[in-house]
Amino acid sequence: MPSLDTPTSRRSHARRMLHVLTSPYFRYRHAKFLHALRVGFAMLATFALTSGINLPHGVWATVTLLVVIGGLQHHGNIRKKAAERALGTLLGASFGLSLIVVQTVIGSLMLTFLLMSTIAGACAYHAIGKAGYVALLTAITMVIVAGHGDLPLDVGLWRTANVLIGIVIALSFSFVLPLYATYWWRYLLADNMRECARLYAAIIEGKPIDPDELTQRFLVMSRRLVQSRSLMESVAKEIDVPVAALDEVQRLHRSILAALEMLATSGPLGEHMAPDEKAACTAEERAVRQTLLLMARALRFGRVGLLHAAAYTLDVKPGMESAPPDPDAHGMHWLAMRLAEQVNRLRLRLIEIERHWNIEGGQPFFR
């Protein structure tokens, strides 16, 4: 029997492993671990460079690396952060070298301390605001370069050089297996849609749900909702979609969770209906679970055809809003119809911006 461990099989296995390791979903699930590896390898590169050429004061390149790359950044903010880092570093180095010159010429430590404290106070003032990152990095770089203002000028210049080296290495490694906010946003929304489908199925089937478990499940979904909100600015930059369009998706996302929570905390849907109302529980309402699942799969795998298939599940045509809830409906039946309407509206909003967020369909970043 021929061995299965052939060069061809090994290459095939290696390709599969590489595909898994570089897939967006793998990066999403293991973002912290991959970031830890990225920082670790960046540290090794810094050690190799500064020690290999015996660079004086090379430790400050390592310190700068940790300051710059320590916070996990999505790709949509990398260009902005790169500019802020460069500006903050140049300002801080300029202040630090200037303080060294002042100390060398005047020789008054008290004056140097006063000037350094004034600059630090000004940086702290601006650190609470839009320019906070630039201000913070300016103050840190100033102290790295100048120390307490009593360092020789050549030491300040070497530290400035090391700071710049640390920034270059940090920025280089920040592009290794980057985490796109668009994928994170999609997967968070997909996870919530899948969980909503499970809860809605339990509600319409009359299955009892433990109150503590229900609270915990909605707490998890609320956290995902908040996380997706924090990603919107980065997503808008990555896929060139107005923030207002993403905000509408966020609003519908929130409305679905709110309506589902009201249904879930009020008990099984059938208990609140008269026999004729149970019969009127429309196919559209019962199809909500399937539509939620189709949206989750479309967001997870980029298979946009599933969003259009959901239109037939809900018995509505693509591009049309579902009809508003029947004003004659009452109580839980009305709320279930309202939920169906919100689910369909979310489906339509996703279709409208599909050519942007569906990266698997070939849309590039940063067009």
C-alpha positions as CSV (number, residue, x, y, z in Angstrom):
1,M,0.0,0.0,0.0
2,P,1.5,3.4,-1.0
3,S,2.4,5.8,1.7
4,L,0.0,8.7,2.2
5,D,2.9,11.0,3.3
6,T,4.0,12.1,-0.2
7,P,5.4,15.4,-1.2
8,T,2.1,16.2,-2.9
9,S,0.0,15.4,0.2
10,R,2.4,17.4,2.4
11,R,2.1,20.5,0.1
12,S,-1.6,20.1,0.1
13,H,-1.7,19.9,3.9
14,A,0.6,23.0,4.1
15,R,-1.7,24.9,1.8
16,R,-4.7,24.1,3.9
17,M,-2.9,25.1,7.1
18,L,-1.8,28.4,5.5
19,H,-5.4,29.1,4.3
20,V,-6.7,28.5,7.8
21,L,-4.0,30.6,9.5
22,T,-4.5,33.5,7.1
23,S,-8.3,33.4,7.0
24,P,-10.2,36.4,8.5
25,Y,-12.3,34.2,10.8
26,F,-9.2,32.6,12.3
27,R,-7.7,36.0,12.9
28,Y,-11.0,37.2,14.5
29,R,-11.3,34.2,16.8
30,H,-7.6,34.3,17.9
31,A,-6.9,38.1,17.7
32,K,-5.3,38.4,21.1
33,F,-3.0,35.4,20.5
34,L,-1.9,36.6,17.0
35,H,-1.3,40.1,18.4
36,A,0.9,38.6,21.2
37,L,2.9,36.8,18.5
38,R,3.2,39.9,16.4
39,V,4.6,41.9,19.4
40,G,6.9,39.1,20.4
41,F,8.4,38.8,16.9
42,A,8.7,42.6,16.7
43,M,10.6,42.6,20.0
44,L,13.0,40.0,18.6
45,A,13.6,42.1,15.5
46,T,14.3,45.1,17.7
47,F,16.8,43.1,19.8
48,A,18.5,41.7,16.7
49,L,18.9,45.2,15.1
50,T,20.0,47.2,18.1
51,S,22.3,44.5,19.5
52,G,23.5,43.3,16.1
53,I,25.0,46.7,15.3
54,N,25.7,47.6,18.9
55,L,23.4,50.7,18.8
56,P,23.9,52.9,21.9
57,H,20.8,53.3,24.1
58,G,19.0,50.6,22.0
59,V,16.6,49.9,24.9
60,W,14.6,52.9,23.9
61,A,13.8,51.4,20.6
62,T,12.2,48.5,22.5
63,V,10.3,50.8,24.8
64,T,9.0,52.8,21.8
65,L,7.9,49.6,20.0
66,L,5.8,48.6,23.0
67,V,4.2,52.1,23.2
68,V,3.4,52.2,19.6
69,I,2.2,48.6,18.8
70,G,1.0,47.6,22.3
71,G,-2.6,48.6,21.5
72,L,-4.4,46.3,18.9
73,Q,-5.3,48.4,15.9
74,H,-7.7,47.6,13.1
75,H,-6.5,48.2,9.6
76,G,-8.9,51.0,9.0
77,N,-7.1,53.1,11.6
78,I,-3.5,52.2,10.7
79,R,-2.9,55.1,8.3
80,K,-4.3,57.6,10.8
81,K,-2.4,56.1,13.7
82,A,0.8,56.1,11.6
83,A,0.5,59.8,11.0
84,E,-0.2,60.5,14.6
85,R,2.7,58.4,15.8
86,A,5.1,60.2,13.4
87,L,3.8,63.6,14.5
88,G,3.9,62.8,18.2
89,T,7.4,61.4,17.9
90,L,8.8,64.4,16.0
91,L,7.2,66.9,18.4
92,G,8.5,65.0,21.5
93,A,12.0,64.6,20.1
94,S,12.1,68.3,19.2
95,F,11.0,69.3,22.7
96,G,13.5,66.9,24.3
97,L,16.5,68.1,22.3
98,S,15.5,71.7,22.9
99,L,15.4,71.1,26.6
100,I,18.9,69.5,26.5
101,V,20.2,72.6,24.6
102,V,18.5,74.9,27.2
103,Q,20.1,73.0,30.0
104,T,23.5,73.1,28.3
105,V,23.4,76.8,27.6
106,I,21.8,78.1,30.8
107,G,22.7,75.4,33.2
108,S,19.6,75.8,35.4
109,L,17.9,72.5,36.3
110,M,15.0,74.4,37.9
111,L,14.3,76.2,34.7
112,T,14.5,72.9,32.8
113,F,12.2,71.2,35.2
114,L,9.7,74.1,34.9
115,L,9.8,74.0,31.1
116,M,9.4,70.2,31.0
117,S,6.5,70.3,33.5
118,T,4.8,73.0,31.5
119,I,5.1,71.0,28.3
120,A,3.8,67.9,30.1
121,G,0.9,69.8,31.4
122,A,0.0,71.1,27.9
123,C,0.2,67.6,26.6
124,A,-2.1,66.3,29.4
125,Y,-4.5,69.1,28.5
126,H,-4.7,67.9,24.9
127,A,-4.6,64.3,25.8
128,I,-8.3,64.4,26.7
129,G,-9.7,64.9,23.2
130,K,-9.3,64.0,19.6
131,A,-5.5,64.7,19.6
132,G,-5.0,62.6,22.7
133,Y,-2.7,60.0,21.2
134,V,-0.4,62.7,19.6
135,A,-0.2,64.6,22.9
136,L,0.5,61.5,25.0
137,L,3.2,60.3,22.6
138,T,4.8,63.8,22.5
139,A,5.2,63.8,26.3
140,I,6.6,60.2,26.4
141,T,9.1,60.9,23.6
142,M,10.2,64.1,25.3
143,V,11.1,62.3,28.5
144,I,12.8,59.4,26.6
145,V,15.0,61.9,24.7
146,A,15.7,64.4,27.4
147,G,15.5,62.4,30.6
148,H,15.4,65.1,33.3
149,G,16.9,67.6,30.9
150,D,20.5,66.8,32.1
151,L,21.5,64.4,29.3
152,P,24.3,65.2,26.9
153,L,23.1,66.2,23.4
154,D,24.7,63.1,21.7
155,V,22.6,60.9,24.1
156,G,19.5,62.8,23.1
157,L,20.2,62.3,19.5
158,W,20.9,58.6,19.9
159,R,17.6,58.2,21.8
160,T,15.8,60.1,19.1
161,A,17.2,57.7,16.5
162,N,16.2,54.7,18.6
163,V,12.7,56.0,19.0
164,L,12.4,56.4,15.2
165,I,13.8,52.8,14.7
166,G,11.2,51.5,17.2
167,I,8.4,53.2,15.3
168,V,9.5,51.9,11.9
169,I,9.7,48.3,13.3
170,A,6.3,48.7,15.0
171,L,4.6,49.9,11.9
172,S,6.1,47.2,9.8
173,F,4.8,44.5,12.1
174,S,1.4,46.1,12.4
175,F,0.7,45.0,8.8
176,V,1.5,41.4,9.5
177,L,-1.8,39.5,9.6
178,P,-3.8,42.7,10.2
179,L,-7.2,42.5,11.7
180,Y,-9.8,44.2,9.5
181,A,-12.6,45.9,11.5
182,T,-15.0,45.0,8.7
183,Y,-14.7,41.3,9.4
184,W,-15.0,41.8,13.1
185,W,-18.1,43.9,12.6
186,R,-19.6,41.2,10.3
187,Y,-18.8,38.3,12.7
188,L,-20.2,40.1,15.7
189,L,-23.5,40.9,13.8
190,A,-23.6,37.3,12.5
191,D,-23.2,35.8,16.0
192,N,-26.0,38.0,17.3
193,M,-28.3,37.1,14.4
194,R,-27.6,33.4,15.0
195,E,-28.3,33.7,18.8
196,C,-31.5,35.7,18.0
197,A,-32.7,32.8,15.7
198,R,-32.2,30.3,18.6
199,L,-34.1,32.4,21.1
200,Y,-36.9,33.2,18.6
201,A,-37.3,29.5,17.8
202,A,-37.7,28.7,21.5
203,I,-40.3,31.5,21.9
204,I,-42.6,30.5,19.0
205,E,-42.3,26.8,20.0
206,G,-43.3,27.6,23.6
207,K,-40.1,26.2,25.2
208,P,-39.4,27.5,28.7
209,I,-36.3,29.6,29.1
210,D,-34.5,29.9,32.5
211,P,-34.6,33.6,33.5
212,D,-30.9,33.6,34.6
213,E,-29.8,32.0,31.3
214,L,-31.9,34.5,29.4
215,T,-30.3,37.4,31.2
216,Q,-26.8,36.0,30.5
217,R,-27.6,35.5,26.8
218,F,-28.9,39.0,26.3
219,L,-25.9,40.3,28.2
220,V,-23.6,38.6,25.8
221,M,-25.5,40.0,22.8
222,S,-25.5,43.5,24.3
223,R,-21.8,43.4,24.6
224,R,-21.5,42.4,20.9
225,L,-23.8,45.3,20.1
226,V,-21.5,47.7,21.9
227,Q,-18.4,46.2,20.3
228,S,-19.8,46.6,16.8
229,R,-20.7,50.2,17.6
230,S,-17.1,51.0,18.5
231,L,-15.9,49.5,15.1
232,M,-18.1,51.6,12.9
233,E,-15.6,54.4,12.2
234,S,-12.9,51.9,11.2
235,V,-15.3,49.9,9.1
236,A,-16.4,53.1,7.3
237,K,-12.8,53.9,6.4
238,E,-12.0,50.4,5.2
239,I,-15.0,49.9,2.9
240,D,-15.8,53.5,2.0
241,V,-19.3,53.4,3.4
242,P,-20.9,56.5,5.1
243,V,-21.1,56.1,8.9
244,A,-24.8,57.0,8.6
245,A,-25.4,53.8,6.6
246,L,-23.7,51.7,9.3
247,D,-25.5,53.6,12.0
248,E,-28.8,52.5,10.4
249,V,-27.7,48.9,10.5
250,Q,-26.7,49.4,14.2
251,R,-30.2,50.9,15.0
252,L,-32.0,48.0,13.4
253,H,-29.7,45.6,15.2
254,R,-30.6,47.3,18.5
255,S,-34.3,47.3,17.7
256,I,-34.3,43.5,17.0
257,L,-32.6,42.8,20.3
258,A,-35.1,45.0,22.1
259,A,-38.1,43.4,20.5
260,L,-36.8,39.9,21.0
261,E,-36.1,40.6,24.7
262,M,-39.7,41.8,25.2
263,L,-41.0,38.7,23.6
264,A,-38.7,36.4,25.6
265,T,-39.4,38.0,29.0
266,S,-43.2,37.8,28.4
267,G,-43.2,34.0,28.0
268,P,-44.0,31.7,25.1
269,L,-45.7,33.5,22.2
270,G,-48.7,31.1,22.0
271,E,-49.7,31.6,25.7
272,H,-50.7,35.2,24.9
273,M,-52.9,34.4,21.9
274,A,-56.5,33.4,21.6
275,P,-57.1,30.4,19.3
276,D,-58.0,32.6,16.3
277,E,-54.8,34.7,16.9
278,K,-52.7,31.5,16.9
279,A,-54.1,30.6,13.5
280,A,-53.2,34.2,12.4
281,C,-49.6,33.7,13.4
282,T,-48.4,34.3,9.8
283,A,-45.9,32.3,7.9
284,E,-43.8,35.5,7.8
285,E,-43.5,35.5,11.5
286,R,-42.5,31.9,11.6
287,A,-40.0,32.5,8.9
288,V,-38.1,35.1,10.9
289,R,-35.9,32.4,12.4
290,Q,-34.8,31.2,9.0
291,T,-34.2,34.8,7.8
292,L,-32.0,35.5,10.9
293,L,-30.0,32.3,10.1
294,L,-29.6,33.3,6.4
295,M,-28.3,36.7,7.4
296,A,-25.9,35.2,9.8
297,R,-24.5,32.9,7.2
298,A,-24.3,35.6,4.6
299,L,-22.3,37.8,7.0
300,R,-20.1,34.9,8.1
301,F,-19.2,33.5,4.6
302,G,-20.0,36.5,2.3
303,R,-22.7,34.5,0.5
304,V,-24.9,37.4,-0.4
305,G,-27.4,35.2,-2.3
306,L,-28.6,34.0,1.1
307,L,-29.9,37.6,1.8
308,H,-32.0,37.4,-1.4
309,A,-33.2,33.9,-0.6
310,A,-34.5,35.3,2.7
311,A,-36.9,37.5,0.7
312,Y,-38.7,34.4,-0.5
313,T,-38.6,33.0,3.1
314,L,-40.4,36.1,4.2
315,D,-42.6,36.3,1.1
316,V,-41.4,39.7,0.1
317,K,-39.7,40.9,-3.1
318,P,-36.1,42.1,-3.0
319,G,-35.9,45.9,-2.8
320,M,-39.2,46.3,-1.0
321,E,-39.9,47.0,2.6
322,S,-42.1,44.5,4.4
323,A,-45.6,45.8,5.2
324,P,-46.0,47.6,8.6
325,P,-47.5,45.6,11.4
326,D,-51.3,45.2,11.3
327,P,-52.8,48.0,13.5
328,D,-55.6,45.6,14.5
329,A,-53.1,43.1,15.9
330,H,-52.7,43.0,19.7
331,G,-50.1,42.3,22.3
332,M,-47.5,39.7,21.6
333,H,-48.8,39.0,18.2
334,W,-48.2,42.7,17.2
335,L,-44.7,42.6,18.7
336,A,-43.9,39.5,16.7
337,M,-45.0,41.2,13.5
338,R,-42.9,44.2,14.5
339,L,-39.9,42.0,14.9
340,A,-40.4,40.5,11.5
341,E,-40.5,43.9,10.0
342,Q,-37.3,45.0,11.7
343,V,-35.5,41.8,10.5
344,N,-36.5,42.4,6.9
345,R,-35.4,46.0,7.1
346,L,-32.0,44.9,8.3
347,R,-31.8,42.4,5.5
348,L,-32.5,45.2,3.0
349,R,-29.9,47.5,4.5
350,L,-27.3,44.8,4.3
351,I,-28.2,44.2,0.6
352,E,-27.8,48.0,-0.1
353,I,-24.2,48.1,1.1
354,E,-23.3,44.5,0.1
355,R,-20.9,45.4,-2.6
356,H,-18.8,47.2,0.1
357,W,-18.8,44.8,3.0
358,N,-18.8,41.6,1.0
359,I,-15.0,41.6,0.6
360,E,-15.1,37.9,-0.6
361,G,-16.9,39.3,-3.7
362,G,-13.8,41.1,-4.8
363,Q,-14.1,44.6,-3.3
364,P,-10.7,45.9,-2.3
365,F,-9.9,48.0,0.8
366,F,-9.0,51.6,0.5
367,R,-10.3,52.2,-2.9
